[in-house]
Amino acid sequence: MSVIDDATGTATAAEIASIDEYNDRLVAADQWVLAGGLAAPWASTVVDATSDGPPLRTDGPFLETTEYVAGFWVVEAVDHATALGLATDASRACGRRVELRPFL
């Protein structure tokens, strides 16, 4: 699940507490795998080593956009319906939109 935001470090104390409670519920239900916040897009570097020669490194995001992935959760869910429920709870917990996408 990717957390979509348009600003960095904007979580309120109440949102942080809500996220911590959500994370605790995931751990208690044995659904927690991994979660983390990400730095702002301007802190990124795109590396392209798809051709011969030295890799091309470009500072900044690979796409210019007003919204970006600000954090993520990797969860264990028995089926898609359960994962959708977890994504709904995650969106409510962090106060932001969440994109749900399964691993291949």
N, CA, C and O of each residue as an XYZ file, in Angstrom:
416
protein
N       0.856     -1.160      0.000
C       0.000      0.000      0.000
C       0.900      1.220      0.000
O       1.786      1.344      0.846
N       0.679      2.116     -0.940
C       1.455      3.344     -1.041
C       0.631      4.511     -0.523
O      -0.537      4.663     -0.882
N       1.238      5.332      0.318
C       0.589      6.521      0.844
C       0.861      7.667     -0.119
O       2.015      7.951     -0.443
N      -0.197      8.324     -0.575
C      -0.077      9.406     -1.553
C      -0.212     10.734     -0.828
O      -1.158     10.944     -0.069
N       0.747     11.638     -1.069
C       0.738     12.931     -0.398
C       1.268     13.986     -1.356
O       1.789     13.671     -2.426
N       1.125     15.242     -0.952
C       1.643     16.336     -1.766
C       2.566     17.252     -0.970
O       2.939     18.329     -1.436
N       2.931     16.817      0.232
C       3.844     17.576      1.072
C       4.620     16.603      1.947
O       4.185     15.472      2.162
N       5.759     17.036      2.445
C       6.609     16.174      3.253
C       6.520     16.562      4.718
O       6.517     17.744      5.060
N       6.449     15.562      5.575
C       6.460     15.814      7.008
C       5.244     16.561      7.516
O       5.349     17.372      8.436
N       4.080     16.290      6.917
C       2.881     17.043      7.273
C       1.975     16.328      8.266
O       0.913     16.845      8.614
N       2.373     15.157      8.724
C       1.516     14.404      9.639
C       1.395     15.141     10.970
O       2.386     15.595     11.543
N       0.167     15.246     11.440
C      -0.084     15.866     12.733
C       0.201     14.852     13.838
O       0.365     13.664     13.564
N       0.260     15.310     15.064
C       0.457     14.410     16.198
C      -0.672     13.385     16.276
O      -0.430     12.218     16.586
N      -1.891     13.810     15.999
C      -3.030     12.889     16.014
C      -2.900     11.842     14.914
O      -3.201     10.671     15.142
N      -2.456     12.244     13.727
C      -2.265     11.284     12.630
C      -1.159     10.288     12.977
O      -1.297      9.092     12.719
N      -0.083     10.768     13.553
C       1.011      9.866     13.936
C       0.518      8.849     14.966
O       0.847      7.667     14.873
N      -0.258      9.295     15.932
C      -0.820      8.379     16.933
C      -1.755      7.364     16.271
O      -1.739      6.185     16.623
N      -2.559      7.815     15.326
C      -3.484      6.931     14.618
C      -2.723      5.901     13.785
O      -3.107      4.732     13.732
N      -1.654      6.334     13.144
C      -0.813      5.413     12.351
C      -0.165      4.386     13.269
O      -0.119      3.201     12.938
N       0.336      4.828     14.421
C       0.940      3.895     15.382
C      -0.081      2.852     15.842
O       0.252      1.672     15.952
N      -1.319      3.272     16.112
C      -2.375      2.332     16.512
C      -2.661      1.344     15.386
O      -2.816      0.147     15.631
N      -2.732      1.848     14.145
C      -2.974      0.973     12.994
C      -1.842     -0.054     12.867
O      -2.091     -1.243     12.663
N      -0.602      0.418     12.989
C       0.538     -0.500     12.906
C       0.471     -1.560     14.001
O       0.754     -2.730     13.745
N       0.102     -1.163     15.211
C      -0.037     -2.121     16.308
C      -1.097     -3.175     16.000
O      -0.912     -4.351     16.314
N      -2.217     -2.756     15.381
C      -3.269     -3.714     14.996
C      -2.750     -4.699     13.950
O      -3.052     -5.891     14.009
N      -1.958     -4.192     12.980
C      -1.385     -5.085     11.967
C      -0.474     -6.121     12.611
O      -0.539     -7.305     12.278
N       0.373     -5.675     13.530
C       1.287     -6.590     14.210
C       0.497     -7.626     15.001
O       0.803     -8.817     14.938
N      -0.509     -7.187     15.739
C      -1.319     -8.094     16.567
C      -2.047     -9.134     15.714
O      -2.245    -10.268     16.150
N      -2.446     -8.747     14.497
C      -3.162     -9.656     13.599
C      -2.215    -10.468     12.721
O      -2.661    -11.215     11.850
N      -0.919    -10.323     12.946
C       0.107    -11.022     12.157
C       0.014    -10.679     10.672
O       0.246    -11.534      9.818
N      -0.328     -9.419     10.367
C      -0.422     -8.947      8.983
C       0.706     -7.985      8.631
O       0.878     -7.627      7.466
N       1.465     -7.571      9.622
C       2.570     -6.627      9.430
C       3.737     -7.320      8.735
O       4.151     -8.404      9.145
N       4.258     -6.706      7.699
C       5.492     -7.163      7.074
C       6.544     -6.053      7.176
O       7.646     -6.274      7.678
N       6.186     -4.852      6.691
C       7.144     -3.753      6.638
C       6.396     -2.459      6.378
O       5.372     -2.466      5.695
N       6.884     -1.358      6.908
C       6.314     -0.046      6.604
C       7.409      0.995      6.743
O       8.399      0.779      7.442
N       7.225      2.122      6.075
C       8.198      3.196      6.202
C       7.750      4.448      5.489
O       6.928      4.406      4.574
N       8.297      5.549      5.918
C       8.075      6.818      5.240
C       9.212      7.069      4.265
O      10.313      6.545      4.431
N       8.939      7.867      3.260
C       9.943      8.179      2.246
C      10.219      9.676      2.225
O       9.329     10.484      2.487
N      11.446     10.035      1.915
C      11.810     11.444      1.781
C      11.084     12.052      0.588
O      10.519     11.337     -0.239
N      11.106     13.356      0.510
C      10.459     14.075     -0.590
C      11.120     13.722     -1.927
O      12.289     13.337     -1.961
N      10.375     13.853     -3.020
C      10.917     13.514     -4.338
C      12.196     14.261     -4.691
O      13.059     13.718     -5.380
N      12.329     15.492     -4.230
C      13.530     16.250     -4.583
C      14.794     15.617     -4.012
O      15.894     15.924     -4.472
N      14.657     14.730     -3.011
C      15.805     14.056     -2.408
C      16.207     12.800     -3.172
O      17.178     12.140     -2.802
N      15.483     12.461     -4.225
C      15.734     11.211     -4.950
C      16.787     11.385     -6.043
O      17.108     12.496     -6.466
N      17.308     10.243     -6.478
C      18.198     10.172     -7.633
C      17.726      9.021     -8.502
O      17.552      7.903     -8.016
N      17.519      9.287     -9.786
C      17.141      8.244    -10.728
C      18.428      7.705    -11.349
O      19.253      8.477    -11.836
N      18.601      6.383    -11.332
C      19.783      5.732    -11.889
C      19.344      4.905    -13.084
O      18.457      4.059    -12.970
N      19.973      5.153    -14.244
C      19.669      4.406    -15.470
C      20.943      3.714    -15.937
O      21.839      4.343    -16.501
N      21.008      2.400    -15.690
C      22.148      1.603    -16.128
C      21.692      0.565    -17.141
O      22.207     -0.553    -17.168
N      20.721      0.936    -17.975
C      20.139     -0.009    -18.925
C      20.925     -0.126    -20.220
O      20.613     -0.980    -21.050
N      21.937      0.710    -20.415
C      22.737      0.626    -21.637
C      24.202      0.454    -21.262
O      24.576      0.587    -20.097
N      25.026      0.158    -22.262
C      26.462      0.034    -22.023
C      27.027      1.384    -21.605
O      26.460      2.427    -21.930
N      28.112      1.364    -20.907
C      28.735      2.596    -20.467
C      28.361      2.927    -19.048
O      27.679      2.156    -18.372
N      28.807      4.066    -18.605
C      28.534      4.449    -17.219
C      27.046      4.726    -17.012
O      26.351      5.145    -17.938
N      26.567      4.492    -15.804
C      25.155      4.756    -15.537
C      24.858      6.254    -15.589
O      25.700      7.086    -15.255
N      23.659      6.564    -16.011
C      23.191      7.942    -16.014
C      22.474      8.184    -14.702
O      21.554      7.445    -14.350
N      22.887      9.212    -13.975
C      22.265      9.554    -12.692
C      21.682     10.945    -12.794
O      22.364     11.896    -13.178
N      20.408     11.052    -12.445
C      19.699     12.326    -12.518
C      19.111     12.640    -11.152
O      18.373     11.832    -10.589
N      19.435     13.812    -10.619
C      18.862     14.227     -9.343
C      17.394     14.567     -9.531
O      16.999     15.152    -10.539
N      16.591     14.190     -8.538
C      15.165     14.489     -8.583
C      14.358     13.290     -9.018
O      14.915     12.256     -9.388
N      13.053     13.427     -8.975
C      12.158     12.298     -9.275
C      12.138     11.961    -10.761
O      12.503     12.777    -11.607
N      11.700     10.727    -11.060
C      11.600     10.327    -12.455
C      10.383     10.950    -13.121
O      10.335     11.042    -14.347
N       9.408     11.377    -12.342
C       8.237     12.077    -12.866
C       8.036     13.361    -12.077
O       8.135     13.358    -10.850
N       7.759     14.433    -12.756
C       7.394     15.683    -12.089
C       5.893     15.656    -11.857
O       5.118     15.554    -12.808
N       5.480     15.746    -10.609
C       4.067     15.682    -10.271
C       3.837     16.390     -8.941
O       4.773     16.592     -8.167
N       2.604     16.761     -8.685
C       2.310     17.433     -7.428
C       2.083     16.439     -6.294
O       2.202     16.809     -5.126
N       1.760     15.183     -6.610
C       1.572     14.152     -5.602
C       2.626     13.073     -5.797
O       3.139     12.879     -6.899
N       2.937     12.385     -4.724
C       3.969     11.361     -4.798
C       3.763     10.348     -3.678
O       2.956     10.558     -2.772
N       4.503      9.251     -3.756
C       4.456      8.230     -2.714
C       5.280      8.739     -1.534
O       6.491      8.930     -1.648
N       4.616      8.954     -0.406
C       5.268      9.500      0.774
C       5.614      8.423      1.796
O       6.386      8.669      2.723
N       5.051      7.244      1.632
C       5.312      6.145      2.547
C       4.630      4.898      2.043
O       3.960      4.919      1.011
N       4.798      3.820      2.765
C       4.227      2.555      2.290
C       4.047      1.581      3.442
O       4.677      1.703      4.492
N       3.176      0.619      3.218
C       3.022     -0.561      4.073
C       3.108     -1.785      3.182
O       2.559     -1.794      2.081
N       3.781     -2.800      3.644
C       3.713     -4.135      3.049
C       3.004     -4.989      4.085
O       3.470     -5.135      5.215
N       1.865     -5.553      3.683
C       1.049     -6.331      4.618
C       0.797     -7.720      4.064
O       0.948     -7.979      2.870
N       0.411     -8.596      4.960
C       0.032     -9.960      4.614
C      -1.483    -10.035      4.690
O      -2.063     -9.773      5.744
N      -2.132    -10.390      3.588
C      -3.592    -10.505      3.565
C      -3.976    -11.814      2.886
O      -3.339    -12.234      1.920
N      -5.022    -12.452      3.401
C      -5.421    -13.757      2.858
C      -6.075    -13.631      1.490
O      -6.047    -14.580      0.706
N      -6.668    -12.468      1.187
C      -7.313    -12.282     -0.109
C      -7.442    -10.789     -0.402
O      -7.111     -9.950      0.436
N      -7.924    -10.471     -1.592
C      -8.019     -9.076     -2.032
C      -9.013     -8.282     -1.182
O      -8.781     -7.110     -0.886
N     -10.107     -8.914     -0.794
C     -11.098     -8.212      0.023
C     -10.495     -7.800      1.365
O     -10.752     -6.697      1.849
N      -9.705     -8.672      1.959
C      -9.040     -8.345      3.217
C      -8.046     -7.209      3.014
O      -7.961     -6.294      3.832
N      -7.294     -7.274      1.914
C      -6.330     -6.218      1.607
C      -7.028     -4.874      1.399
O      -6.516     -3.841      1.832
N      -8.184     -4.874      0.745
C      -8.947     -3.633      0.573
C      -9.379     -3.060      1.915
O      -9.352     -1.845      2.114
N      -9.775     -3.927      2.829
C     -10.133     -3.469      4.172
C      -8.949     -2.854      4.889
O      -9.083     -1.828      5.557
N      -7.780     -3.483      4.750
C      -6.566     -2.936      5.359
C      -6.195     -1.591      4.743
O      -5.760     -0.681      5.448
N      -6.366     -1.467      3.428
C      -6.072     -0.203      2.749
C      -7.031      0.897      3.202
O      -6.630      2.048      3.373
N      -8.287      0.539      3.392
C      -9.269      1.507      3.896
C      -8.869      1.984      5.280
O      -8.887      3.183      5.560
N      -8.509      1.048      6.145
C      -8.075      1.408      7.495
C      -6.798      2.251      7.456
O      -6.651      3.184      8.246
N      -5.885      1.933      6.553
C      -4.638      2.693      6.431
C      -4.921      4.124      6.001
O      -4.339      5.064      6.543
N      -5.808      4.292      5.038
C      -6.170      5.629      4.562
C      -6.777      6.458      5.682
O      -6.459      7.637      5.839
N      -7.643      5.838      6.450
C      -8.255      6.537      7.590
C      -7.207      6.879      8.640
O      -7.235      7.964      9.221
N      -6.274      5.945      8.887
C      -5.268      6.151      9.927
C      -4.338      7.307      9.601
O      -4.005      8.107     10.476
N      -3.918      7.397      8.344
C      -2.934      8.432      7.992
C      -3.575      9.688      7.416
O      -2.896     10.700      7.243
N      -4.874      9.640      7.115
C      -5.549     10.820      6.590
C      -5.139     11.179      5.171
O      -5.199     12.342      4.774
N      -4.727     10.184      4.418
C      -4.298     10.397      3.036
C      -4.824      9.256      2.162
O      -5.242      8.212      2.662
N      -4.794      9.479      0.855
C      -5.182      8.404     -0.050
C      -4.102      7.327     -0.027
O      -2.919      7.607      0.168
N      -4.543      6.092     -0.232
C      -3.630      4.949     -0.240
C      -3.899      4.135     -1.511
O      -5.047      3.835     -1.837
N      -2.834      3.788     -2.212
C      -2.946      2.922     -3.388
C      -2.593      1.513     -2.970
O      -1.535      1.276     -2.387
N      -3.477      0.578     -3.269
C      -3.254     -0.838     -2.975
C      -2.791     -1.531     -4.248
O      -3.423     -1.426     -5.299
N      -1.672     -2.242     -4.129
C      -1.172     -2.965     -5.287
C      -0.515     -4.266     -4.815
O       0.344     -4.238     -3.933
N      -0.913     -5.414     -5.398
C      -0.320     -6.676     -4.953
C       1.088     -6.876     -5.529
O       1.446     -6.314     -6.564
N       1.861     -7.687     -4.827
C       3.149     -8.136     -5.369
C       2.884     -9.132     -6.475
O       1.873     -9.834     -6.447
N       3.759     -9.204     -7.431
C       3.640    -10.214     -8.479
C       4.168    -11.538     -7.980
O       4.156    -12.524     -8.717
